[in-house]
Amino acid sequence: MINSVTLLGILKERDQNEEAIRYLAVERDYKDSQGHFECDRLPLMYWTRDQKNVLFSLPEESLVVIRGRIETQNKIAIIIVPDFRRLSQKLVNN
């Protein structure tokens, strides 16, 4: 079975309880009942499973494309990231 995901999202903060996890905000592709797009916060972990890597050196609000796989850790699905590309350093809200 192939376990592969590609996500486009905005890097968010680190997890306060698990320092090797950082969050990615991903906008849903459909609107809610009020006509707004909701965002999901997905946990990311770099494939080395530590916090000393390029993924953690990027600033919050960076737009990135993540290619990885889904693994379960302590009954929580986590995206394991072997590859990513930064598209912009920081998004500016107008």
Number of C-alpha atoms within 10 A of each C-alpha: 3 5 8 11 13 14 17 18 23 23 27 19 14 18 13 9 7 10 13 19 24 23 21 27 20 16 16 12 9 10 11 10 7 6 8 10 12 13 13 12 15 18 19 25 23 22 14 12 14 12 17 11 13 9 20 19 9 16 13 18 18 19 22 21 17 21 17 22 18 15 13 10 8 6 7 10 14 19 27 23 20 13 13 17 12 17 14 11 15 16 12 7 4 3
